[in-house]
Amino acid sequence: MTPPLSRIRRATARVTALLPARADLADVRRAPGRDLLAGLTVAIVALPLALGFGVSSGLGAEAGLATAVVAGLLAAVFGGSNLQVSGPTGAMTVVLVPIVAEHGPAGVLTVGLMAGVMLVALAALRAGKYMRYVPAPVVEGFTLGIACVIGLQQVPNALGVPRPDGDHVLAVTWRAVREFADHPDWTAVGLAVAVAAVMLAGARWRPGVPFSIVAVVAATVVAQTADLRAARPIGDLPAGLPAPSLGFLDVGALGTLLAPAVAVAALAALESLLSASVADGMTVGQQHDPDRELFGQGLANIAAPLFGGVPATGAIARTAVNVRTGASSRLSALTHAVVLAVIVFAAAPLVERIPLAALAGVLLATAVRMVEVGSLRAMARATRSDALILVLTAVATLVLDLVYAVITGLVVATVLALRAVAQQVRIDQVPLDRGDHSAEEHALLAEHIVAYRIDGPLFFAAAHRFLLELAEVADVRVVILRMSRVSTMDATGALVLKDAVEKLARRGILVLASGIRPGQRQVLDSVGALDPLRHDGREFATTPEAIRRARAHLELTDVLPPAGSPAEAAR
């Protein structure tokens, strides 16, 4: 087989692995009735969320519905999880608000399209597996921050005031509160609080009942029958999805939209893979394919903007409802999308009467339910490092944005992890194998030869401490470095080792090394750290060999007169 043909076959196999397989159809046939019922339940839960997140994003309720239908359908078919439900989410809304303010609705659609292409590329590069390296405190802090932002975003609609200008949620919330204080009207507040209270109380009383739709329907009926004009409705909705179009695309703006697109793609990947992992943990025998999940989300985000939809991700809340109601295959997520499509086509005149305050109440309750107090308490009690990472990530989510928050959390977690690993490095003085030598020789060896065993990783975070400890060696003539327990070494560690050997040599101390592993030899060679050890045979495979060399060195130097002495001159 020629190499080009082999590469073609590998590429074909990689693409095929991202596409739907026969096993998906077999899963669908296993329990279709249960999946259809689960899909209907999820659709009822998803309807007010899709409307609310569409409104919160700034593109309107119709954009949320289009996303739930189009992205939900494609992600269900091509995604890597049998139980994942996709659509507009609160986390994505947080990212989209400043994009709408700066680039307008067309910019959001373009960003979604670009992010979809990036997700497909990530799937082709098999990047899904790296999700497992995101630390739990970062995820918990991220979720807490998102919940706070989602709740603050709903304040204008919950207070019944127009959304103030601005793209920072704290500033917008403060302006909305001031405007309400100047002209208070408690109608919208009452609707929002009532809807949120019904949802939260109902979730404790009967978790399987979709109280969100019950509360929204009740609030809509009250607003219509009592003619509550202060409770502003959603407004006109199209009776169906618009025809697909690329009219929003401005090629000249792609460069300026690259950074927002990267942020959206990163968030979509993070939230979708996290949601799929949550679904796996709630079931037995289900395991998602992370690369295929990225591929499905990529296709969903490429298609959604063509119909006026906002970027989509896997939705943790809807996915959890899907699992709890007994879903076992993709048919449930497909059913959810189809039911929402029917609502778009058949019930738009009814949906458009829903008060914005009622949707705000739905999202306020959703934000509250996102916060797992038990998980936060456990994470905060685990270690001070975990608590610090959680708090910093949450604050960064609220003050900065989601991508910077995740980056902040990852950087802090990495620094603290490196610090913890570096502290594991130990440089211990160990006793020599004294064998059958006399007590006098033992004393001589103890006075002039010392052996150090290096345990753990010798890398940039620990190398400085290694150099300081080794530099404190005094009153010895030979130092033996036992390196068989060095677990890993980088260029910084090798350079520090070389520097330590040279400094000790300048003080007249002979340095011998034993047990250097083959994997460390290349690093040491690359920086020239082995050169001083190879000189005059100072590197040994085992410690006993190094000890014999040290004794021979001491015997030789004790016999020979000091350099420059009369005896040396006579010789």
BATORDO-998829 format. One record per residue (C-alpha): residue in three letters; chain; residue number from 0; z, y, x. Coordinates in Angstrom, 1 decimal. Each point is the difference from the previous one (the first is absolute). Layout:
BEGIN
rest,kette,nr,c3,c2,c1
ALA,A,NUM,Z,Y,X
...
# end
This chain:
BEGIN
rest,kette,nr,c3,c2,c1
MET,A,0,0.0,0.0,0.0
THR,A,1,-1.0,3.3,1.5
PRO,A,2,2.6,2.7,0.3
PRO,A,3,-1.8,2.5,-2.4
LEU,A,4,-0.3,-2.7,-2.7
SER,A,5,3.7,-0.8,0.5
ARG,A,6,0.9,3.7,-0.4
ILE,A,7,-2.1,0.2,-3.2
ARG,A,8,1.7,-3.0,-1.5
ARG,A,9,3.5,1.4,0.8
ALA,A,10,-1.0,3.3,-1.5
THR,A,11,-1.3,-1.7,-3.1
ALA,A,12,3.2,-2.1,-0.3
ARG,A,13,2.0,3.2,0.3
VAL,A,14,-1.9,1.7,-2.8
THR,A,15,0.1,-3.1,-2.2
ALA,A,16,3.8,-0.1,0.4
LEU,A,17,0.2,3.5,-1.7
LEU,A,18,-1.9,-1.0,-3.1
PRO,A,19,1.1,-1.8,-3.2
ALA,A,20,0.3,-3.8,0.4
ARG,A,21,-0.1,-3.0,-2.3
ALA,A,22,3.7,-0.2,0.2
ASP,A,23,0.3,3.3,-1.9
LEU,A,24,-1.9,-1.5,-2.9
ALA,A,25,2.1,-3.1,0.0
ASP,A,26,3.2,2.2,-0.2
VAL,A,27,-1.5,1.9,-2.9
ARG,A,28,-0.5,-3.3,-2.0
ARG,A,29,3.6,-1.2,0.6
ALA,A,30,1.8,2.1,-2.7
PRO,A,31,-2.4,2.5,-1.6
GLY,A,32,2.2,0.6,-3.1
ARG,A,33,3.0,1.0,2.0
ASP,A,34,-2.1,2.2,2.3
LEU,A,35,-1.7,1.8,-3.0
LEU,A,36,3.5,0.8,-1.5
ALA,A,37,1.2,1.2,3.4
GLY,A,38,-3.0,2.2,0.4
LEU,A,39,0.5,1.5,-3.5
THR,A,40,3.6,0.8,0.8
VAL,A,41,-0.9,1.6,3.4
ALA,A,42,-2.7,2.2,-1.7
ILE,A,43,2.6,1.3,-2.5
VAL,A,44,2.3,0.9,2.9
ALA,A,45,-2.9,1.4,2.1
LEU,A,46,-1.4,2.3,-2.7
PRO,A,47,2.6,2.8,0.2
LEU,A,48,0.3,-0.4,3.8
ALA,A,49,-3.8,0.4,0.4
LEU,A,50,0.0,3.0,-2.2
GLY,A,51,3.0,1.6,1.7
PHE,A,52,-1.2,-0.6,3.5
GLY,A,53,-3.4,1.4,-0.9
VAL,A,54,1.6,3.1,-1.3
SER,A,55,2.3,0.3,3.0
SER,A,56,-2.9,-0.3,2.5
GLY,A,57,-1.7,3.0,-1.5
LEU,A,58,-3.2,-1.7,-1.1
GLY,A,59,1.2,-0.7,-3.6
ALA,A,60,1.0,-3.0,-2.1
GLU,A,61,-3.7,-1.2,-0.1
ALA,A,62,0.0,-0.4,3.8
GLY,A,63,3.1,-2.2,-0.2
LEU,A,64,-1.5,-2.2,-2.7
ALA,A,65,-3.3,-0.3,1.9
THR,A,66,1.9,-1.1,3.1
ALA,A,67,2.1,-2.6,-1.9
VAL,A,68,-3.2,-1.5,-1.6
VAL,A,69,-2.5,0.0,2.9
ALA,A,70,2.4,-0.4,3.0
GLY,A,71,2.2,-2.5,-2.0
LEU,A,72,-3.1,-2.1,-0.8
LEU,A,73,-1.5,-0.1,3.5
ALA,A,74,3.3,-0.5,1.8
ALA,A,75,0.9,-2.9,-2.3
VAL,A,76,-3.3,-1.8,0.8
PHE,A,77,-0.3,0.7,3.7
GLY,A,78,3.7,0.6,1.1
GLY,A,79,2.0,-2.5,1.9
SER,A,80,2.8,-0.5,-2.5
ASN,A,81,-0.1,-2.0,-3.2
LEU,A,82,2.7,2.1,-1.5
GLN,A,83,-0.7,3.6,1.2
VAL,A,84,-0.7,2.7,-2.5
SER,A,85,-1.7,3.1,1.3
GLY,A,86,-0.5,3.5,-1.2
PRO,A,87,1.3,3.6,0.4
THR,A,88,3.5,0.2,1.5
GLY,A,89,2.6,2.6,0.5
ALA,A,90,-0.1,-0.3,3.8
MET,A,91,-3.7,0.7,0.0
THR,A,92,0.5,2.9,-2.4
VAL,A,93,2.4,1.6,2.6
VAL,A,94,-2.8,0.0,2.6
LEU,A,95,-2.7,1.2,-2.4
VAL,A,96,1.7,3.1,-1.3
PRO,A,97,-0.5,2.0,3.2
ILE,A,98,-3.5,-1.3,0.4
VAL,A,99,-0.9,1.3,-3.5
ALA,A,100,1.6,3.4,0.8
GLU,A,101,-2.1,0.4,3.2
HIS,A,102,-3.2,-1.8,-0.8
GLY,A,103,-0.2,-0.3,-3.8
PRO,A,104,-0.8,-3.1,-2.1
ALA,A,105,-3.3,-0.6,1.9
GLY,A,106,2.0,-0.2,3.2
VAL,A,107,2.3,-2.6,-1.5
LEU,A,108,-2.9,-2.2,-1.1
THR,A,109,-1.6,0.3,3.4
VAL,A,110,3.2,-0.9,1.7
GLY,A,111,0.4,-3.1,-2.2
LEU,A,112,-3.5,-1.1,0.9
MET,A,113,0.6,0.4,3.7
ALA,A,114,3.3,-1.7,-0.2
GLY,A,115,-1.6,-3.0,-1.7
VAL,A,116,-2.5,-0.3,2.8
MET,A,117,2.9,0.1,2.5
LEU,A,118,1.8,-2.7,-1.8
VAL,A,119,-3.0,-2.3,0.1
ALA,A,120,-0.3,0.6,3.7
LEU,A,121,3.7,-0.8,0.5
ALA,A,122,-0.6,-3.3,-1.9
ALA,A,123,-2.9,-0.8,2.2
LEU,A,124,2.2,0.6,3.1
ARG,A,125,2.7,-2.2,-1.5
ALA,A,126,2.6,2.7,0.1
GLY,A,127,2.0,-1.3,-3.0
LYS,A,128,2.3,-2.1,2.1
TYR,A,129,1.5,3.1,1.7
MET,A,130,1.8,1.0,-3.3
ARG,A,131,2.8,-2.5,1.0
TYR,A,132,1.0,2.3,2.9
VAL,A,133,1.1,2.8,-2.3
PRO,A,134,3.8,0.0,0.1
ALA,A,135,2.0,-0.5,-3.2
PRO,A,136,1.9,3.4,0.4
VAL,A,137,-3.3,1.8,0.2
VAL,A,138,-1.2,-1.6,-3.2
GLU,A,139,3.3,0.7,-1.8
GLY,A,140,0.1,3.6,1.2
PHE,A,141,-3.7,0.4,-0.9
THR,A,142,0.7,-1.3,-3.6
LEU,A,143,3.0,2.2,-0.4
GLY,A,144,-1.9,3.1,1.1
ILE,A,145,-2.9,-0.9,-2.3
ALA,A,146,2.4,-0.4,-3.0
CYS,A,147,1.4,3.5,0.7
VAL,A,148,-3.4,1.6,0.3
ILE,A,149,-1.3,-1.7,-3.2
GLY,A,150,3.1,1.2,-1.9
LEU,A,151,-0.4,3.6,1.3
GLN,A,152,-3.7,0.0,-0.9
GLN,A,153,0.9,-0.6,-3.7
VAL,A,154,2.4,3.0,-0.2
PRO,A,155,-2.7,2.5,-1.3
ASN,A,156,-1.2,-2.3,-2.8
ALA,A,157,3.5,-1.0,-0.8
LEU,A,158,1.1,3.6,-0.4
GLY,A,159,-3.1,0.9,-2.0
VAL,A,160,-1.3,2.6,2.5
PRO,A,161,-3.5,0.2,1.6
ARG,A,162,-0.1,-1.4,3.5
PRO,A,163,0.6,2.8,2.5
ASP,A,164,-2.5,0.5,2.8
GLY,A,165,0.8,-1.7,3.3
ASP,A,166,-0.4,-3.4,1.6
HIS,A,167,3.6,-0.6,1.3
VAL,A,168,2.1,-1.8,-2.6
LEU,A,169,3.3,1.8,0.8
ALA,A,170,-1.5,3.4,-0.3
VAL,A,171,-1.9,-0.8,-3.2
THR,A,172,3.2,-1.5,-1.5
TRP,A,173,2.0,3.1,0.8
ARG,A,174,-2.6,2.3,-1.6
ALA,A,175,-0.1,-2.2,-3.1
VAL,A,176,3.7,0.1,-0.4
ARG,A,177,0.1,3.8,0.4
GLU,A,178,-2.8,0.4,-2.6
PHE,A,179,1.9,-2.2,-2.4
ALA,A,180,3.2,1.9,0.6
ASP,A,181,-1.8,3.3,-0.9
HIS,A,182,-1.4,-1.5,-3.3
PRO,A,183,2.0,-3.1,-0.9
ASP,A,184,-1.4,-2.4,-2.6
TRP,A,185,1.8,-3.3,-0.3
THR,A,186,-2.7,-1.9,-2.0
ALA,A,187,-1.8,-1.5,2.9
VAL,A,188,3.2,-0.7,1.8
GLY,A,189,1.3,-1.9,-3.0
LEU,A,190,-3.1,-2.2,-0.2
ALA,A,191,-0.1,-0.7,3.7
VAL,A,192,3.7,-0.9,0.1
ALA,A,193,-0.3,-2.2,-3.1
VAL,A,194,-2.9,-1.9,1.3
ALA,A,195,1.6,-0.6,3.4
ALA,A,196,3.3,-1.0,-1.7
VAL,A,197,-1.7,-2.5,-2.3
MET,A,198,-1.8,-1.6,3.0
LEU,A,199,3.0,-0.3,2.2
ALA,A,200,2.3,-1.3,-2.7
GLY,A,201,-2.6,-2.3,-1.4
ALA,A,202,-0.7,-1.5,3.5
ARG,A,203,3.7,-1.0,0.2
TRP,A,204,0.1,-1.3,-3.6
ARG,A,205,-3.3,-1.8,-0.3
PRO,A,206,-1.9,0.0,3.4
GLY,A,207,-3.0,-1.8,-1.5
VAL,A,208,-0.7,2.6,-2.6
PRO,A,209,-2.4,2.8,1.0
PHE,A,210,2.2,2.9,-1.1
SER,A,211,-2.2,2.5,1.7
ILE,A,212,-2.7,-0.3,-2.6
VAL,A,213,2.6,-0.1,-2.8
ALA,A,214,1.6,3.2,1.2
VAL,A,215,-3.4,1.8,0.5
VAL,A,216,-1.2,-1.0,-3.5
ALA,A,217,3.3,1.2,-1.5
ALA,A,218,-0.2,3.3,1.9
THR,A,219,-3.6,0.5,-1.1
VAL,A,220,0.9,-0.7,-3.7
VAL,A,221,2.9,2.4,0.1
ALA,A,222,-2.1,2.8,1.7
GLN,A,223,-2.8,-0.4,-2.5
THR,A,224,2.1,-0.2,-3.2
ALA,A,225,2.5,2.7,1.0
ASP,A,226,-2.9,2.2,1.3
LEU,A,227,1.7,0.6,3.3
ARG,A,228,-2.4,2.5,1.5
ALA,A,229,2.0,0.3,3.2
ALA,A,230,-0.7,-3.7,0.7
ARG,A,231,-3.5,0.5,1.5
PRO,A,232,-2.2,-3.1,-0.5
ILE,A,233,-2.3,-1.6,2.7
GLY,A,234,-3.1,1.6,-1.5
ASP,A,235,-3.5,-1.2,-0.5
LEU,A,236,-1.0,-3.4,1.5
PRO,A,237,-3.5,-1.4,0.2
ALA,A,238,-0.7,-3.0,-2.3
GLY,A,239,-1.0,-2.2,2.9
LEU,A,240,-0.6,0.0,3.7
PRO,A,241,-2.5,2.5,1.5
ALA,A,242,-3.2,-1.3,1.5
PRO,A,243,0.4,-0.8,3.8
SER,A,244,-1.0,2.9,2.1
LEU,A,245,0.1,1.3,3.6
GLY,A,246,-0.4,3.6,-1.1
PHE,A,247,3.4,0.9,1.4
LEU,A,248,-1.0,-1.0,3.6
ASP,A,249,-0.4,2.9,2.4
VAL,A,250,-1.2,-1.4,3.4
GLY,A,251,0.8,3.2,1.7
ALA,A,252,3.7,-0.3,-0.9
LEU,A,253,0.5,-3.5,1.3
GLY,A,254,1.4,1.3,3.3
THR,A,255,2.7,2.1,-1.5
LEU,A,256,0.9,-2.8,-2.4
LEU,A,257,0.4,-2.7,2.7
ALA,A,258,3.7,0.5,0.6
PRO,A,259,0.9,-0.1,-3.7
ALA,A,260,-2.2,-3.1,-0.3
VAL,A,261,1.9,-1.7,2.8
ALA,A,262,3.3,0.8,-1.7
VAL,A,263,-1.2,-1.4,-3.3
ALA,A,264,-1.3,-3.2,1.6
ALA,A,265,3.2,-0.5,1.9
LEU,A,266,2.1,0.5,-3.1
ALA,A,267,-2.3,-2.3,-2.1
ALA,A,268,0.3,-2.7,2.7
LEU,A,269,3.7,0.3,0.4
GLU,A,270,0.9,0.1,-3.7
SER,A,271,-2.5,-2.7,-1.0
LEU,A,272,1.2,-2.5,2.6
LEU,A,273,3.6,0.8,-0.7
SER,A,274,-0.6,-0.6,-3.7
ALA,A,275,-1.7,-3.3,0.6
SER,A,276,2.9,-1.1,2.2
VAL,A,277,2.4,0.9,-2.7
ALA,A,278,-2.0,-2.1,-2.4
ASP,A,279,0.0,-3.0,2.4
GLY,A,280,3.8,0.3,0.3
MET,A,281,0.4,-0.1,-3.8
THR,A,282,-1.9,-3.3,-0.4
VAL,A,283,-0.1,-3.5,1.5
GLY,A,284,-3.2,-1.1,1.6
GLN,A,285,-1.9,3.3,-0.1
GLN,A,286,-1.2,1.5,3.3
HIS,A,287,-2.3,3.0,0.2
ASP,A,288,-2.8,0.4,2.6
PRO,A,289,0.6,3.5,1.6
ASP,A,290,-3.5,0.5,1.3
ARG,A,291,-1.6,-1.0,-3.3
GLU,A,292,2.5,2.4,-1.8
LEU,A,293,-1.2,2.8,2.2
PHE,A,294,-3.6,-0.9,-0.8
GLY,A,295,0.7,0.0,-3.7
GLN,A,296,1.8,3.3,0.1
GLY,A,297,-2.9,1.4,2.0
LEU,A,298,-2.6,-0.9,-2.6
ALA,A,299,2.3,1.3,-2.7
ASN,A,300,0.3,3.4,1.7
ILE,A,301,-3.7,0.2,0.7
ALA,A,302,-0.8,-0.6,-3.7
ALA,A,303,2.7,2.0,-1.7
PRO,A,304,-1.2,3.5,1.2
LEU,A,305,-3.5,-0.8,-1.4
PHE,A,306,1.6,0.0,-3.5
GLY,A,307,2.3,3.0,0.7
GLY,A,308,3.0,-2.1,0.9
VAL,A,309,2.7,0.9,2.6
PRO,A,310,0.8,-2.3,3.0
ALA,A,311,1.8,-3.2,-1.0
THR,A,312,2.5,-2.4,1.6
GLY,A,313,1.8,-3.1,-1.0
ALA,A,314,2.8,1.1,-2.5
ILE,A,315,3.4,-1.6,0.7
ALA,A,316,1.4,0.7,-3.5
ARG,A,317,-3.0,-1.4,-1.9
THR,A,318,-0.3,-2.9,2.4
ALA,A,319,3.7,-0.8,-0.6
VAL,A,320,-0.5,0.1,-3.8
ASN,A,321,-3.0,-2.3,0.4
VAL,A,322,2.0,-2.6,1.9
ARG,A,323,3.0,0.2,-2.3
THR,A,324,-2.2,-0.6,-3.1
GLY,A,325,-1.3,-3.3,1.4
ALA,A,326,-3.3,0.9,1.6
SER,A,327,-1.4,-2.7,2.3
SER,A,328,-3.6,1.2,0.8
ARG,A,329,-2.3,3.0,0.2
LEU,A,330,-0.8,-0.3,-3.6
SER,A,331,3.1,2.0,-0.9
ALA,A,332,-1.0,3.0,2.1
LEU,A,333,-3.6,-0.3,-1.3
THR,A,334,1.4,0.0,-3.6
HIS,A,335,2.1,3.1,0.8
ALA,A,336,-3.2,1.9,1.1
VAL,A,337,-2.0,-1.2,-3.0
VAL,A,338,2.7,1.0,-2.5
LEU,A,339,0.2,3.5,1.5
ALA,A,340,-3.8,0.3,-0.2
VAL,A,341,0.2,-0.9,-3.7
ILE,A,342,2.6,2.7,-0.5
VAL,A,343,-2.2,2.5,1.8
PHE,A,344,-2.9,-0.7,-2.2
ALA,A,345,1.8,-0.5,-3.3
ALA,A,346,3.2,1.9,0.0
ALA,A,347,-0.7,3.2,2.0
PRO,A,348,0.7,2.3,-3.1
LEU,A,349,3.5,-1.5,-0.3
VAL,A,350,0.8,-0.1,3.7
GLU,A,351,-0.9,3.7,0.4
ARG,A,352,2.9,1.0,-2.3
ILE,A,353,2.7,-1.4,2.3
PRO,A,354,2.3,2.9,1.1
LEU,A,355,0.0,0.7,3.7
ALA,A,356,3.8,0.1,-0.1
ALA,A,357,0.0,-3.6,-1.2
LEU,A,358,-2.1,-1.1,3.0
ALA,A,359,2.4,2.0,2.2
GLY,A,360,2.8,-2.0,-1.5
VAL,A,361,-1.8,-3.3,0.8
LEU,A,362,-0.5,1.0,3.6
LEU,A,363,3.6,1.3,0.4
ALA,A,364,1.3,-3.4,-1.2
THR,A,365,-2.5,-1.7,2.4
ALA,A,366,1.3,2.1,2.9
VAL,A,367,3.6,-1.0,-0.9
ARG,A,368,-0.9,-3.7,-0.2
MET,A,369,-1.7,0.2,3.4
VAL,A,370,3.3,0.6,1.7
GLU,A,371,1.7,-3.3,0.7
VAL,A,372,3.6,1.2,0.6
GLY,A,373,1.1,-3.4,1.3
SER,A,374,-2.8,-0.2,2.6
LEU,A,375,0.7,3.5,1.2
ARG,A,376,3.8,-0.7,0.3
ALA,A,377,-0.7,-3.2,1.9
MET,A,378,-2.4,1.7,2.3
ALA,A,379,2.3,2.8,0.7
ARG,A,380,2.9,-2.4,0.8
ALA,A,381,-2.1,-2.2,2.3
THR,A,382,-0.1,2.2,3.1
ARG,A,383,0.2,3.6,0.7
SER,A,384,-3.6,-0.2,1.3
ASP,A,385,-1.2,-1.4,-3.3
ALA,A,386,1.8,2.7,-1.9
LEU,A,387,-1.4,2.7,2.2
ILE,A,388,-3.6,-1.3,-0.4
LEU,A,389,0.4,-0.2,-3.8
VAL,A,390,1.3,3.5,-0.3
LEU,A,391,-2.5,1.6,2.3
THR,A,392,-2.9,-1.8,-1.7
ALA,A,393,1.2,1.1,-3.5
VAL,A,394,0.5,3.6,1.1
ALA,A,395,-3.4,0.1,1.7
THR,A,396,-1.6,-1.3,-3.1
LEU,A,397,1.6,2.8,-2.0
VAL,A,398,-0.5,2.8,2.5
LEU,A,399,-3.3,-0.9,1.7
ASP,A,400,-2.3,-2.6,-1.5
LEU,A,401,-0.3,-3.7,-0.3
VAL,A,402,-2.1,-0.8,3.0
TYR,A,403,2.2,2.2,2.3
ALA,A,404,3.0,-1.6,-1.5
VAL,A,405,-1.1,-3.5,0.8
ILE,A,406,-1.0,1.1,3.5
THR,A,407,3.4,1.6,0.5
GLY,A,408,1.7,-3.1,-1.2
LEU,A,409,-2.0,-2.3,2.2
VAL,A,410,0.5,2.3,3.1
VAL,A,411,3.7,0.2,-0.5
ALA,A,412,0.2,-3.8,-0.6
THR,A,413,-2.0,-0.7,3.1
VAL,A,414,2.1,2.2,2.2
LEU,A,415,3.2,-1.5,-1.3
ALA,A,416,-1.4,-3.5,0.4
LEU,A,417,-1.0,0.7,3.5
ARG,A,418,3.4,1.4,0.8
ALA,A,419,1.6,-3.2,-1.4
VAL,A,420,-2.3,-2.2,2.0
ALA,A,421,0.6,2.0,3.2
GLN,A,422,3.7,-0.4,-0.4
GLN,A,423,-0.4,-3.8,0.1
VAL,A,424,-1.2,0.1,3.6
ARG,A,425,2.8,-1.1,2.3
ILE,A,426,0.2,0.0,3.8
ASP,A,427,2.9,-2.3,0.9
GLN,A,428,1.3,-0.8,3.4
VAL,A,429,0.1,-3.8,0.2
PRO,A,430,1.7,-2.3,2.5
LEU,A,431,-2.0,-1.7,2.7
ASP,A,432,-0.2,-3.7,0.5
ARG,A,433,2.4,-0.4,2.9
GLY,A,434,-0.6,-3.7,0.5
ASP,A,435,2.1,-1.6,2.8
HIS,A,436,0.4,3.0,2.2
SER,A,437,3.3,0.9,1.6
ALA,A,438,2.3,2.6,-1.5
GLU,A,439,-0.8,2.4,2.8
GLU,A,440,-3.7,-0.1,-0.8
HIS,A,441,0.8,0.4,-3.7
ALA,A,442,1.8,3.2,0.7
LEU,A,443,-2.9,1.2,2.2
LEU,A,444,-2.6,-0.8,-2.8
ALA,A,445,2.2,1.7,-2.6
GLU,A,446,0.2,3.1,2.1
HIS,A,447,-3.7,0.3,1.0
ILE,A,448,-2.1,-1.8,-2.7
VAL,A,449,0.0,0.8,-3.7
ALA,A,450,-2.2,-1.5,-2.7
TYR,A,451,-0.9,1.7,-3.2
ARG,A,452,-1.4,-1.8,-3.1
ILE,A,453,-2.1,2.2,-2.3
ASP,A,454,0.1,-1.1,-3.7
GLY,A,455,-2.3,1.4,-2.7
PRO,A,456,-3.0,2.2,-0.1
LEU,A,457,-0.7,2.3,3.0
PHE,A,458,-2.1,2.7,-1.6
PHE,A,459,-0.2,3.8,-0.2
ALA,A,460,2.9,0.4,-2.3
ALA,A,461,2.4,-2.0,2.2
ALA,A,462,-1.5,0.6,3.5
HIS,A,463,1.9,3.2,0.8
ARG,A,464,3.4,-1.7,-0.6
PHE,A,465,-1.1,-2.9,2.2
LEU,A,466,-0.8,2.4,2.8
LEU,A,467,3.4,1.7,-0.3
GLU,A,468,2.0,-3.2,0.1
LEU,A,469,-1.9,-1.5,2.9
ALA,A,470,0.2,3.3,2.0
GLU,A,471,3.8,-0.3,-0.1
VAL,A,472,0.0,-3.1,2.2
ALA,A,473,2.1,0.6,3.1
ASP,A,474,1.5,-1.8,3.0
VAL,A,475,-2.6,-2.8,-0.1
ARG,A,476,-2.9,-1.0,2.3
VAL,A,477,-2.0,-2.3,-2.3
VAL,A,478,-0.7,0.4,-3.7
ILE,A,479,-1.5,-3.0,-1.9
LEU,A,480,-1.7,0.9,-3.3
ARG,A,481,0.0,-3.0,-2.3
MET,A,482,-2.9,0.7,-2.5
SER,A,483,-0.5,-3.2,-1.8
ARG,A,484,1.7,1.4,-3.1
VAL,A,485,-2.1,3.1,-0.3
SER,A,486,-1.5,-0.4,-3.4
THR,A,487,-2.7,2.6,0.3
MET,A,488,-1.1,2.8,2.3
ASP,A,489,-2.3,3.0,-0.2
ALA,A,490,-1.5,2.3,2.6
THR,A,491,3.0,2.3,-0.1
GLY,A,492,2.4,-2.8,0.6
ALA,A,493,-2.2,-1.3,2.9
LEU,A,494,-0.1,3.5,1.6
VAL,A,495,3.7,0.4,-0.3
LEU,A,496,0.5,-3.4,1.7
LYS,A,497,-2.3,1.0,2.8
ASP,A,498,1.9,3.3,0.4
ALA,A,499,3.4,-1.8,0.1
VAL,A,500,-1.2,-2.4,2.7
GLU,A,501,-1.3,2.8,2.1
LYS,A,502,3.2,2.1,-0.3
LEU,A,503,2.1,-2.9,0.9
ALA,A,504,-2.3,-0.8,3.0
ARG,A,505,0.4,3.6,1.2
ARG,A,506,3.8,-0.6,0.0
GLY,A,507,-0.5,-3.1,2.2
ILE,A,508,0.6,-2.5,-2.8
LEU,A,509,-2.3,-2.9,-0.2
VAL,A,510,-1.2,-0.8,-3.5
LEU,A,511,-1.1,-3.6,-1.0
ALA,A,512,-1.3,-1.0,-3.4
SER,A,513,0.0,-3.4,-1.7
GLY,A,514,-1.4,-1.5,-3.2
ILE,A,515,-2.8,2.5,-0.7
ARG,A,516,-1.9,-1.3,-3.0
PRO,A,517,-3.8,-0.3,0.1
GLY,A,518,-0.4,2.3,-3.0
GLN,A,519,1.9,2.8,1.9
ARG,A,520,-1.9,-0.5,3.2
GLN,A,521,-3.1,1.9,-1.3
VAL,A,522,2.1,3.0,-1.0
LEU,A,523,1.8,0.1,3.3
ASP,A,524,-3.3,-0.4,1.9
SER,A,525,-1.7,2.8,-1.9
VAL,A,526,2.5,2.6,1.2
GLY,A,527,0.5,-1.5,3.5
ALA,A,528,3.5,-1.1,-0.7
LEU,A,529,-0.5,-3.4,1.7
ASP,A,530,-1.2,1.4,3.3
PRO,A,531,3.4,0.8,1.4
LEU,A,532,1.3,-3.4,-1.2
ARG,A,533,-2.9,-1.9,1.5
HIS,A,534,0.7,1.7,3.4
ASP,A,535,1.7,-2.5,2.3
GLY,A,536,0.2,-2.6,-2.8
ARG,A,537,2.7,1.6,-2.3
GLU,A,538,-1.2,-1.6,-3.3
PHE,A,539,1.2,-3.4,-0.9
ALA,A,540,-0.5,-2.5,-2.8
THR,A,541,3.7,-0.9,-0.3
THR,A,542,3.3,1.7,0.7
PRO,A,543,1.2,-2.6,2.5
GLU,A,544,-3.0,0.7,2.2
ALA,A,545,0.8,3.7,-0.1
ILE,A,546,3.6,-0.7,1.0
ARG,A,547,-1.1,-2.0,3.0
ARG,A,548,-2.3,2.8,1.0
ALA,A,549,2.9,2.5,-0.3
ARG,A,550,2.3,-2.1,2.1
ALA,A,551,-2.6,-0.4,2.7
HIS,A,552,-0.5,3.8,0.0
LEU,A,553,3.7,0.6,0.4
GLU,A,554,0.3,-2.5,2.8
LEU,A,555,-3.0,1.5,1.8
THR,A,556,1.2,3.6,-0.3
ASP,A,557,3.5,-1.0,1.1
VAL,A,558,-1.3,-1.7,3.2
LEU,A,559,-2.4,2.8,0.9
PRO,A,560,1.5,3.2,1.5
PRO,A,561,-0.6,3.2,-1.9
ALA,A,562,-3.2,1.8,0.8
GLY,A,563,0.3,2.6,2.8
SER,A,564,3.1,-1.6,1.5
PRO,A,565,0.2,-0.8,3.8
ALA,A,566,-0.2,-3.7,-0.8
GLU,A,567,-3.1,0.5,-2.0
ALA,A,568,-1.5,2.1,2.8
ALA,A,569,0.8,-2.8,2.5
ARG,A,570,-1.8,-2.4,-2.2
# end
